[in-house]
């Protein structure tokens, strides 16, 4: 049950950040600035988004790995207890 809540929270946060980045991109395109300046700003924001997404992916992968490791340890422990009993 706790795992489902964590997954739902991560999905919400990811969706929120994606929406914020898309909104920022649209705002930059609609801003009354010179084309070159707008393109530079879009490149900068896109780079920040790419970096942020990479960090989130790494954090998520690490969390999943830790969760799987914990579950495997627990399963081994239960197996050994049943086998010894």
C-alpha positions in Angstrom: 0.0 0.0 0.0 2.8 2.4 0.9 4.5 1.6 -2.4 1.4 2.6 -4.4 1.2 5.9 -2.5 4.9 6.6 -3.3 4.4 5.8 -7.0 1.3 8.1 -7.1 3.2 10.9 -5.5 6.1 10.5 -7.9 3.7 10.5 -10.9 2.0 13.7 -9.6 5.3 15.5 -9.1 6.7 14.4 -12.5 3.5 15.6 -14.2 3.5 18.9 -12.3 7.1 19.6 -13.3 6.5 18.7 -16.9 3.4 21.0 -17.0 5.4 23.8 -15.4 8.2 23.4 -18.0 5.7 23.3 -20.9 4.0 26.4 -19.5 7.3 28.2 -19.2 8.2 27.3 -22.8 4.9 28.6 -24.1 5.3 31.8 -22.0 8.8 32.3 -23.5 7.5 31.9 -27.0 4.7 34.4 -26.4 6.9 36.9 -24.7 7.6 40.1 -26.7 11.4 39.8 -27.0 13.7 39.4 -29.9 13.9 36.0 -31.5 17.5 35.3 -30.7 17.1 36.2 -27.1 14.0 34.0 -26.8 15.7 31.1 -28.4 18.6 31.4 -26.0 16.2 31.5 -23.1 14.4 28.4 -24.4 17.7 26.5 -24.8 18.6 27.4 -21.2 15.2 26.3 -19.8 15.3 23.1 -21.9 18.8 22.4 -20.5 17.6 22.9 -16.9 14.6 20.7 -17.6 16.9 17.9 -19.0 19.2 18.1 -16.0 16.2 18.1 -13.6 14.6 15.1 -15.4 17.9 13.2 -15.3 18.3 13.9 -11.5 14.7 12.7 -10.9 15.3 9.6 -13.0 18.4 8.7 -11.0 16.6 9.3 -7.7 13.7 7.1 -8.8 16.1 4.4 -10.0 17.9 4.5 -6.7 14.7 4.4 -4.7 13.5 1.4 -6.7 16.8 -0.4 -6.3 16.7 0.2 -2.5 13.1 -1.1 -2.3 13.9 -4.2 -4.3 17.0 -4.9 -2.2 14.9 -4.6 1.0 12.2 -6.9 -0.4 14.8 -9.5 -1.4 16.4 -9.4 2.0 13.0 -9.8 3.7 12.1 -12.7 1.4 15.4 -14.5 2.1 14.9 -14.0 5.8 11.4 -15.5 5.7 12.6 -18.4 3.5 15.5 -19.2 5.9 13.1 -19.0 9.0 10.6 -21.4 7.3 13.3 -23.7 6.1 14.9 -23.9 9.6 11.6 -24.5 11.3 
